Amino acid sequence: MPSSSDLNASTNIEEANSVGRSTSMNQSPQLATERKNTNSHTSIDVESLKALIPTKPPPPQPPKKNLRRRRNNHERSSNKCLECIKVSALPIFVCFLSGAAWAAGGLFLIPHAYPIDLYPVLFVLNQIIALSELTLTLMSYFKCVRTDPGYVEKDWENQCTGQEDRDFVMKLELTGRGEERYCHKCNVYQPPRSHHSSANNKLLPLYSFKCVLRMDHYCIWVNNCVGLRNHKFFFLFLFYMVVGFVHFGVTAGVAIAQSVRNMEGISPVSLVVMIMSTVFVFPIACMVGMFFGWNVYLICTNQTSIESHINGSIKSKLSKTNHQTFKHVFNVTLKQNIQAVLGINTWLWLIPVPGNVGDGIHYPTIPQSLIASQQSQVTQAKQQIYDYSSGEESDQDEFV
């Protein structure tokens, strides 16, 4: 039989369990209420956050939107106008100057130099010549502006007949280290006579920042590089300008002489126009004439402006060190030198149409024996002229 102590212990255990159950029953409603309140607070916070986040951006106010649109359109139109002014200012000036010279000559100088009642044939002939000079000058000018000078393509080496031909072409112009010329901006080997141009062409934006075949220089007046394909048009532009200036000067001299003989038959306005136009055109004619003479020399010796600068430095260096004469690699016969710029067909030399000037890679050269004999001296001269001590080749192939 159980003792009294065991009965007391079991009685205490049952009382404790009953107290725990009653306590838990009393606490469970409070816990449930707190959990409900917590859930309700949480749901309220999420809903408030959702309410704060807009589902759609607020529409812009109509007045501000219209003002912004007008401002953007104004800025765009202003930028376009500035670009148009930059691109077209010099061509407009060239056209205005040419037209003004023709008007001064055709309306004042020719009628006073060759009056139609005394010299009808000379009057008509000079008017035709003046109009032809103006037409050919502007045709050559705009041909030079709109024609791309010819650019080095990535696959230009495919135009060589083989590896031997390609090696011969590349050895015609080497760097001061005796290496083949390579453009790190275009990532292409440069054929002879080609140079990189960093000029941004506004009229031909697709052909900007490239290596130009037989590059002569970048001309701001035509807003284009003068190279293989448009060198003829540039030369003809200068040629017809010089012809026009000579015709203008001769006609002005005859007109002034006729006016001096017959002062009563000329109006003061005509006399002032003739004198002012002659004084204004004379300095321009002198500058254009000297530049034209320089270009004639370059064409007759088959040099570009860049090559003339480099060859002059090489000649000076060789004459001081080795006392050796230097022969330009591409300076062959006079006819071949002119054909390299104006084309093979002699009848088309003075007409502003494209001429057959080759592929820009292969050129007539002096004998190979002469090239080999002076190649090492030329390489040494280039190494002394240009600085190669830094480990990187100087940017001698970039001309703007």
Buried (B, 14 or more C-beta within 10 A) or exposed (E): EEEEEEEEEEEEEEEEEEEEEEEEEEEEEEEEEEEEEEEEEEEEEEEEEEEEEEEEEEEEEEEEEEEEEEEEEEEEEEEEEEEEEEBBEBBEEBBEBBEEBBBBBBEBBBBBBBBEEEBEEBBEEBBEBBEEBBBBBBBBBBBBBEBBBBBBBEEBBEBBEEEEBBEBBBBBBBBBEBEBBBBEEBEBBBBBBBBBBEBEBBBBEEBBEBBBBBBBBBBEBBBBBBBBBBBBBBBBBBBBBBBBBEBBBEBBEBBBEBBEEEEEEBEEEBBEBBEEBBEBBEEEBEEBBEEBEEBBEBBEBBBBBBBBBBBEBBBEBBEEEEEBEBBBBBBBEEEBBBBBBBBBEEEBBBBBEEBEBBEBBBBBBBEEEEBEEBBEBBBBBBBBBBEBEEEEBEEBBBBE
